[in-house]
Each structure stands twice: as C-alpha cells, then as structure tokens.
C-alpha cells in the first residue's frame, strides 16, 4: 500500500476534511487529518474514526503502523502559526 492509496481511502471517509496528508512507506505511515468532525470527539474516538476505514488494510498486513494527527481547523491554524 502506498501513501496515495491511503489518502484516497481517507478522503472518501472524511469528505469534509480541510486537509488529508499521508507519508510513509514499508507499511508504516503518518497521517494528518484536519476536520471539524474532530471538535466533539475525545482522542480515542478520533483514533477509532481514522482506523475504521483502514481496518481491512491493517488486517491484511498492507498497513503495519499508523501514526496520526487529528486536528480541527482551528488547531491546524494554530499549529501552522506556532510550529
């Protein structure tokens, strides 16, 4: 599995996302998703929401590890301002 394939899956799962980026290789990927949907969710619920569309690829072994950043648009704006 490559970053572009994973990004496509996540864009479909988060159609309202302001930003979806995926980097990585060898089954280990870093995901950043910026969506207002995360505003009302606790950290574990955010992770579950991201894992849900990826579960079949994790189960098949195509994805071994996912590191994720789940941000609201306001959190993303602040992160870009303050590094």
DSSP file (Angstrom, degrees, kcal/mol; ACC not computed):
  #  RESIDUE AA STRUCTURE BP1 BP2  ACC     N-H-->O    O-->H-N    N-H-->O    O-->H-N    TCO  KAPPA ALPHA  PHI   PSI    X-CA   Y-CA   Z-CA
    1    1 A X              0   0    0      0, 0.0    26,-0.4     0, 0.0     2,-0.3   0.000 360.0 360.0 360.0 142.8    0.0    0.0    0.0
    2    2 A X     >  -     0   0    0     23,-0.1     4,-2.0    24,-0.1     3,-0.5  -0.763 360.0-103.8-118.3 165.4    1.3    3.5   -0.8
    3    3 A X  H  > S+     0   0    0     21,-0.4     4,-2.7    -2,-0.3     5,-0.2   0.852 118.5  55.5 -56.2 -37.5    0.5    6.9    0.7
    4    4 A X  H  > S+     0   0    0      2,-0.2     4,-2.0     1,-0.2    -1,-0.2   0.894 107.7  49.0 -65.0 -38.8   -1.6    7.9   -2.3
    5    5 A X  H  > S+     0   0    0     -3,-0.5     4,-1.9     2,-0.2    -1,-0.2   0.913 112.9  46.9 -65.4 -43.3   -3.9    4.9   -1.9
    6    6 A X  H  X S+     0   0    0     -4,-2.0     4,-2.5     1,-0.2    -2,-0.2   0.911 110.2  53.2 -65.8 -41.9   -4.3    5.5    1.9
    7    7 A X  H  X S+     0   0    0     -4,-2.7     4,-2.8     1,-0.2     5,-0.2   0.908 106.9  52.7 -59.5 -41.8   -5.0    9.2    1.2
    8    8 A X  H  X S+     0   0    0     -4,-2.0     4,-1.8     1,-0.2    -1,-0.2   0.913 109.5  48.4 -60.2 -43.7   -7.8    8.2   -1.2
    9    9 A X  H  X S+     0   0    0     -4,-1.9     4,-1.6     1,-0.2    -1,-0.2   0.920 114.8  45.5 -61.4 -44.4   -9.4    6.0    1.4
   10   10 A X  H  X S+     0   0    0     -4,-2.5     4,-2.1     2,-0.2    -2,-0.2   0.858 108.3  55.1 -72.6 -35.2   -9.2    8.7    4.0
   11   11 A X  H  < S+     0   0    0     -4,-2.8    -1,-0.2     1,-0.2     6,-0.2   0.907 110.2  47.8 -62.5 -40.1  -10.5   11.4    1.7
   12   12 A X  H  < S+     0   0    0     -4,-1.8     3,-0.5    -5,-0.2    -2,-0.2   0.866 114.0  46.9 -66.4 -35.6  -13.6    9.3    1.0
   13   13 A X  H  < S+     0   0    0     -4,-1.6     2,-0.3     1,-0.3    -2,-0.2   0.766 121.8  36.0 -77.1 -26.3  -14.0    8.6    4.7
   14   14 A X    ><  +     0   0    0     -4,-2.1     3,-1.9     1,-0.1    -1,-0.3  -0.608  66.7 163.8-125.7  69.8  -13.6   12.3    5.6
   15   15 A X  T 3  S+     0   0    0     -3,-0.5    -1,-0.1     1,-0.3    -2,-0.1   0.738  77.4  52.3 -63.7 -21.9  -15.3   14.3    2.8
   16   16 A X  T 3  S+     0   0    0     -3,-0.1    20,-0.3     3,-0.0    -1,-0.3   0.413  81.0 129.3 -92.7   3.0  -15.4   17.5    4.8
   17   17 A X    <   -     0   0    0     -3,-1.9    18,-0.2    -6,-0.2     3,-0.1  -0.297  49.5-155.4 -63.4 138.8  -11.7   17.4    5.7
   18   18 A X  S    S+     0   0    0     16,-2.7     2,-0.3     1,-0.3    17,-0.2   0.801  82.4  13.7 -78.5 -33.1   -9.8   20.6    5.1
   19   19 A X  E     +A   34   0A   0     15,-1.2    15,-2.7     2,-0.0     2,-0.4  -0.995  57.4 176.9-147.5 135.5   -6.5   18.6    4.9
   20   20 A X  E     +A   33   0A   0     -2,-0.3     2,-0.4    13,-0.2    13,-0.2  -0.946  15.3 169.3-137.1 118.1   -5.6   15.0    4.5
   21   21 A X  E     -A   32   0A   0     11,-2.6    11,-2.5    -2,-0.4     2,-0.4  -0.987  10.3-173.9-132.0 144.9   -1.9   14.1    4.1
   22   22 A X  E     +A   31   0A   0     -2,-0.4     2,-0.3     9,-0.2     9,-0.2  -0.998   7.5 169.5-138.3 129.7   -0.2   10.7    4.3
   23   23 A X  E     +A   30   0A   0      7,-2.3     7,-2.9    -2,-0.4     2,-0.2  -0.895  29.0  75.3-130.5 164.4    3.5   10.0    4.2
   24   24 A X  E     -A   29   0A   0     -2,-0.3   -21,-0.4     5,-0.2     2,-0.3  -0.657  44.0-140.5 128.3 178.8    5.5    6.8    4.8
   25   25 A X  E >   +A   28   0A   0      3,-1.3     3,-1.8    -2,-0.2   -23,-0.1  -0.963  67.9  50.4-165.8 170.5    6.5    3.5    3.3
   26   26 A X  T 3  S-     0   0    0     -2,-0.3     3,-0.1     1,-0.3   -24,-0.1   0.778 128.3 -56.1  62.0  28.6    7.0   -0.1    4.1
   27   27 A X  T 3  S+     0   0    0    -26,-0.4    37,-3.2     1,-0.2    38,-2.3   0.418 117.1 106.7  86.0  -2.6    3.7   -0.4    5.9
   28   28 A X  E <   +Ab  25  65A   0     -3,-1.8    -3,-1.3    36,-0.2     2,-0.3  -0.951  47.4 175.7-114.9 121.6    4.4    2.4    8.3
   29   29 A X  E     -Ab  24  66A   0     36,-2.6    38,-2.8    -2,-0.5     2,-0.5  -0.916  28.0-145.4-131.7 150.9    2.5    5.6    7.6
   30   30 A X  E     -Ab  23  67A   0     -7,-2.9    -7,-2.3    -2,-0.3     2,-0.4  -0.967  23.5-167.9-113.1 127.9    2.0    9.1    9.1
   31   31 A X  E     -Ab  22  68A   0     36,-3.3    38,-2.4    -2,-0.5     2,-0.4  -0.948  11.9-173.1-121.6 134.5   -1.5   10.5    8.7
   32   32 A X  E     +Ab  21  69A   0    -11,-2.5   -11,-2.6    -2,-0.4     2,-0.4  -0.995   9.0 178.3-124.2 125.4   -2.7   14.1    9.3
   33   33 A X  E     -Ab  20  70A   0     36,-2.7    38,-2.6    -2,-0.4     2,-0.6  -0.994  11.4-165.0-128.6 128.8   -6.4   14.8    9.0
   34   34 A X  E     +Ab  19  71A   0    -15,-2.7   -16,-2.7    -2,-0.4   -15,-1.2  -0.952  28.5 146.2-113.9 114.7   -7.9   18.2    9.7
   35   35 A X    >   -     0   0    0     36,-2.6     3,-1.4    -2,-0.6     4,-0.2  -0.997  54.7-134.2-151.2 141.6  -11.7   18.1   10.1
   36   36 A X  G >  S+     0   0    0     -2,-0.3     3,-2.0   -20,-0.3     4,-0.3   0.757 101.1  78.5 -64.2 -23.7  -14.3   19.9   12.1
   37   37 A X  G >  S+     0   0    0      1,-0.3     3,-0.7     2,-0.2    -1,-0.3   0.787  84.7  61.7 -54.7 -29.5  -15.7   16.5   12.9
   38   38 A X  G X  S+     0   0    0     -3,-1.4     3,-1.3    33,-0.2    -1,-0.3   0.620  80.2  85.7 -75.9 -12.1  -12.9   16.1   15.5
   39   39 A X  G <  S+     0   0    0     -3,-2.0    -1,-0.2     1,-0.3    -2,-0.2   0.841  96.1  37.5 -59.6 -35.2  -14.1   19.0   17.6
   40   40 A X  G <  S+     0   0    0     -3,-0.7     2,-0.3    -4,-0.3    -1,-0.3   0.356 102.2  92.9-100.1   6.0  -16.6   16.9   19.5
   41   41 A X    <   -     0   0    0     -3,-1.3     2,-0.1    -4,-0.1    -3,-0.0  -0.771  68.4-129.2-107.7 146.3  -14.6   13.8   19.9
   42   42 A X     >  -     0   0    0     -2,-0.3     4,-2.2     1,-0.1     3,-0.3  -0.449  40.5 -98.2 -78.8 162.3  -12.2   12.5   22.6
   43   43 A X  H  > S+     0   0    0      1,-0.2     4,-2.1     2,-0.2     5,-0.2   0.867 123.3  48.8 -52.9 -43.4   -8.7   11.4   21.5
   44   44 A X  H  > S+     0   0    0      1,-0.2     4,-2.5     2,-0.2    -1,-0.2   0.897 110.8  50.9 -66.0 -38.7   -9.6    7.6   21.5
   45   45 A X  H  > S+     0   0    0     -3,-0.3     4,-2.2     2,-0.2    -1,-0.2   0.868 108.1  53.3 -66.0 -35.9  -12.8    8.3   19.4
   46   46 A X  H  X S+     0   0    0     -4,-2.2     4,-1.8     2,-0.2    -2,-0.2   0.936 110.2  47.2 -62.1 -46.0  -10.7   10.3   16.9
   47   47 A X  H  X S+     0   0    0     -4,-2.1     4,-2.9     1,-0.2     5,-0.2   0.919 111.4  50.6 -61.6 -44.4   -8.3    7.3   16.6
   48   48 A X  H  X S+     0   0    0     -4,-2.5     4,-2.1     1,-0.2    -1,-0.2   0.893 108.1  53.5 -60.9 -39.5  -11.2    4.9   16.1
   49   49 A X  H  X S+     0   0    0     -4,-2.2     4,-0.6     1,-0.2    -1,-0.2   0.871 113.2  42.8 -64.2 -37.5  -12.7    7.1   13.5
   50   50 A X  H  X S+     0   0    0     -4,-1.8     4,-0.5     1,-0.2     3,-0.3   0.894 114.1  50.3 -75.9 -40.9   -9.4    7.1   11.5
   51   51 A X  H >X S+     0   0    0     -4,-2.9     4,-1.4     1,-0.2     3,-1.2   0.840  93.9  76.7 -65.4 -33.0   -8.8    3.4   12.0
   52   52 A X  H >< S+     0   0    0     -4,-2.1     3,-0.7     1,-0.3     4,-0.3   0.886  99.0  39.3 -50.5 -52.1  -12.3    2.4   10.8
   53   53 A X  H 3< S+     0   0    0     -4,-0.6    -1,-0.3    -3,-0.3     4,-0.2   0.670 119.5  49.4 -74.7 -11.6  -11.7    2.9    7.1
   54   54 A X  H XX S+     0   0    0     -3,-1.2     4,-2.0    -4,-0.5     3,-0.9   0.540  81.4  96.7 -99.0  -8.7   -8.2    1.4    7.3
   55   55 A X  H <X S+     0   0    0     -4,-1.4     4,-3.0    -3,-0.7     5,-0.2   0.842  80.2  53.4 -55.1 -41.0   -9.0   -1.7    9.3
   56   56 A X  H 3> S+     0   0    0     -4,-0.3     4,-1.5     1,-0.2    -1,-0.3   0.857 111.4  46.9 -64.9 -32.5   -9.2   -4.0    6.3
   57   57 A X  H <>>S+     0   0    0     -3,-0.9     6,-1.8     2,-0.2     5,-1.2   0.825 113.0  48.7 -77.4 -32.5   -5.7   -2.9    5.2
   58   58 A X  H ><5S+     0   0    0     -4,-2.0     3,-0.8     4,-0.2    -2,-0.2   0.924 111.5  49.9 -68.7 -45.1   -4.3   -3.3    8.7
   59   59 A X  H 3<5S+     0   0    0     -4,-3.0    -2,-0.2     1,-0.2    -1,-0.2   0.846 110.5  50.2 -62.3 -34.6   -5.9   -6.8    9.0
   60   60 A X  H 3<5S-     0   0    0     -4,-1.5    -1,-0.2    -5,-0.2    -2,-0.2   0.637 114.5-116.7 -79.3 -13.4   -4.4   -7.8    5.6
   61   61 A X  T <<5S+     0   0    0     -3,-0.8    -3,-0.2    -4,-0.6    -2,-0.1   0.405  84.7 118.0  91.4  -2.0   -0.9   -6.6    6.6
   62   62 A X  S   <S+     0   0    0     -5,-1.2     2,-0.5    -6,-0.2    -4,-0.2   0.829  81.3  39.2 -65.8 -31.1   -0.7   -4.0    4.0
   63   63 A X        +     0   0    0     -6,-1.8    -2,-0.3    -9,-0.1    -1,-0.2  -0.986  63.1 172.6-119.5 126.9   -0.5   -1.4    6.8
   64   64 A X        +     0   0    0    -37,-3.2     2,-0.3    -2,-0.5   -36,-0.2   0.766  67.7  10.5-101.3 -33.6    1.6   -2.2    9.8
   65   65 A X  E     -b   28   0A   0    -38,-2.3   -36,-2.6     2,-0.0     2,-0.4  -0.998  55.5-165.1-151.1 143.1    1.6    1.0   11.7
   66   66 A X  E     -b   29   0A   0     -2,-0.3     2,-0.5   -38,-0.2   -36,-0.2  -0.987   1.3-168.5-131.9 122.4   -0.2    4.4   11.6
   67   67 A X  E     -b   30   0A   0    -38,-2.8   -36,-3.3    -2,-0.4     2,-0.4  -0.939  24.5-167.3-103.8 130.6    0.9    7.5   13.4
   68   68 A X  E     -b   31   0A   0     -2,-0.5     2,-0.5   -38,-0.2   -36,-0.2  -0.925  29.3-164.1-131.1 148.4   -1.9   10.1   13.3
   69   69 A X  E     -b   32   0A   0    -38,-2.4   -36,-2.7    -2,-0.4     2,-0.6  -0.997  15.3-172.3-118.7 122.2   -2.6   13.7   13.9
   70   70 A X  E     +b   33   0A   0     -2,-0.5     2,-0.3   -38,-0.2   -36,-0.2  -0.955  17.5 166.7-119.3 112.5   -6.2   14.5   14.1
   71   71 A X  E     -b   34   0A   0    -38,-2.6   -36,-2.6    -2,-0.6   -33,-0.2  -0.887  35.3-126.7-128.6 152.3   -6.9   18.3   14.3
   72   72 A X     >  -     0   0    0     -2,-0.3     4,-2.5   -38,-0.2     5,-0.2  -0.534  42.8-103.3 -82.7 163.7   -9.8   20.7   14.0
   73   73 A X  H  > S+     0   0    0      1,-0.2     4,-2.3     2,-0.2     5,-0.1   0.875 124.4  51.1 -56.4 -36.9   -9.2   23.6   11.5
   74   74 A X  H  > S+     0   0    0      2,-0.2     4,-2.2     1,-0.2    -1,-0.2   0.915 110.2  47.9 -68.5 -42.2   -8.6   25.9   14.4
   75   75 A X  H  > S+     0   0    0      2,-0.2     4,-2.4     1,-0.2    -2,-0.2   0.890 112.3  50.7 -62.6 -39.1   -6.0   23.6   15.9
   76   76 A X  H  X S+     0   0    0     -4,-2.5     4,-2.2     2,-0.2    -2,-0.2   0.903 108.4  51.5 -64.7 -42.7   -4.4   23.2   12.5
   77   77 A X  H  X S+     0   0    0     -4,-2.3     4,-1.7    -5,-0.2    -2,-0.2   0.932 112.6  45.5 -60.1 -45.8   -4.2   27.0   12.1
   78   78 A X  H  X S+     0   0    0     -4,-2.2     4,-2.7     1,-0.2    -2,-0.2   0.896 110.4  53.7 -65.5 -40.4   -2.5   27.4   15.5
   79   79 A X  H  X S+     0   0    0     -4,-2.4     4,-1.1     1,-0.2    -1,-0.2   0.887 109.4  48.4 -61.8 -39.2   -0.1   24.6   14.7
   80   80 A X  H  < S+     0   0    0     -4,-2.2    -1,-0.2     2,-0.2    -2,-0.2   0.851 114.4  46.6 -70.0 -33.7    0.9   26.3   11.5
   81   81 A X  H  < S+     0   0    0     -4,-1.7    -2,-0.2    -5,-0.2    -1,-0.2   0.901 124.1  30.0 -72.4 -41.4    1.4   29.6   13.2
   82   82 A X  H  <        0   0    0     -4,-2.7    -2,-0.2    -5,-0.1    -1,-0.2   0.319 360.0 360.0-107.4   7.0    3.4   28.3   16.2
   83   83 A X     <        0   0    0     -4,-1.1    -3,-0.2    -5,-0.2    -4,-0.2   0.472 360.0 360.0  78.3 360.0    5.2   25.3   14.6
